[in-house]
Amino acid sequence: MVSVDFKSVPSSFVSGDLSSPENSVWLVYAAVIIETISSAEYINELWKYISQEVKDERKQLTIARRLREGLLKTGPLAGFPKACESKSIKNALS
């Protein structure tokens, strides 16, 4: 698995606090794209990036809820990758 540098992405999309609704939309887009191309192992990396950048647990929970909603809504259209059975993925999304 190739490592993804999520820190380089926000400069194009984010100005200010990553956890604000308008700035965290790209996180949902990234997770949905990752799910669509069946590379769910990168969702874990995305969550590690989020937890490093957003220290407030309430804001992390809000982002996790947005991610979960986006992934669940995309699942029937794109299919759920087998990696979603992984314990680390379940922990990252709960």
C-alpha positions as CSV (number, residue, x, y, z in Angstrom):
1,M,0.0,0.0,0.0
2,V,1.3,3.4,-1.0
3,S,1.2,6.1,1.6
4,V,-1.1,9.1,0.9
5,D,-0.1,12.6,2.0
6,F,-3.4,14.0,3.0
7,K,-1.7,17.1,4.4
8,S,-0.9,18.4,0.9
9,V,-4.6,18.2,-0.2
10,P,-6.3,20.8,2.1
11,S,-4.3,23.8,0.8
12,S,-6.5,23.8,-2.3
13,F,-9.8,23.3,-0.5
14,V,-9.5,24.5,3.1
15,S,-9.1,27.9,4.5
16,G,-9.3,28.0,8.3
17,D,-10.5,25.3,10.7
18,L,-10.6,21.8,9.1
19,S,-13.5,20.7,11.3
20,S,-15.9,23.4,10.1
21,P,-18.7,22.1,7.9
22,E,-17.6,24.0,4.8
23,N,-14.0,22.8,5.2
24,S,-14.6,19.2,6.1
25,V,-16.6,18.4,2.9
26,W,-13.5,17.4,1.1
27,L,-12.9,14.7,3.7
28,V,-16.3,13.2,2.9
29,Y,-15.5,13.4,-0.8
30,A,-12.1,11.8,-0.3
31,A,-13.7,8.9,1.7
32,V,-16.4,8.3,-0.9
33,I,-13.8,8.3,-3.7
34,I,-11.6,5.8,-1.7
35,E,-14.7,3.6,-1.1
36,T,-15.6,3.8,-4.8
37,I,-12.2,2.7,-6.0
38,S,-12.2,-0.2,-3.5
39,S,-9.2,1.0,-1.6
40,A,-10.8,1.1,1.9
41,E,-7.5,0.7,3.6
42,Y,-6.8,4.4,2.9
43,I,-9.9,5.4,4.9
44,N,-7.9,4.4,8.0
45,E,-5.1,6.7,6.9
46,L,-7.6,9.5,6.3
47,W,-8.9,9.0,9.8
48,K,-5.4,9.1,11.3
49,Y,-4.8,12.4,9.4
50,I,-8.1,13.8,10.8
51,S,-7.3,12.8,14.4
52,Q,-3.9,14.5,14.1
53,E,-5.3,17.7,12.7
54,V,-8.5,18.0,14.8
55,K,-7.9,17.6,18.5
56,D,-11.4,18.3,19.8
57,E,-13.3,15.0,20.3
58,R,-16.7,16.6,19.6
59,K,-15.4,17.9,16.2
60,Q,-13.9,14.5,15.4
61,L,-17.3,12.9,16.2
62,T,-19.0,15.4,13.8
63,I,-16.5,14.6,11.1
64,A,-16.9,10.8,11.7
65,R,-20.7,11.1,11.4
66,R,-20.3,12.9,8.1
67,L,-17.9,10.3,6.8
68,R,-20.2,7.5,7.9
69,E,-23.2,9.0,6.3
70,G,-21.3,9.6,3.0
71,L,-19.9,6.1,3.0
72,L,-23.2,4.4,3.8
73,K,-25.1,6.4,1.1
74,T,-22.5,5.6,-1.5
75,G,-22.3,1.9,-0.6
76,P,-25.4,0.8,-2.5
77,L,-24.2,2.6,-5.6
78,A,-20.5,1.7,-5.6
79,G,-20.6,-1.5,-3.5
80,F,-19.0,-2.1,-0.1
81,P,-15.4,-3.1,-0.3
82,K,-14.5,-6.4,1.5
83,A,-12.0,-4.4,3.6
84,C,-14.9,-2.9,5.5
85,E,-14.9,-6.2,7.4
86,S,-11.6,-5.2,8.8
87,K,-11.5,-4.4,12.5
88,S,-9.3,-1.3,12.0
89,I,-11.8,0.2,9.5
90,K,-14.7,-0.5,11.8
91,N,-12.8,1.3,14.6
92,A,-11.9,4.2,12.4
93,L,-15.6,4.8,11.4
94,S,-17.3,4.2,14.8
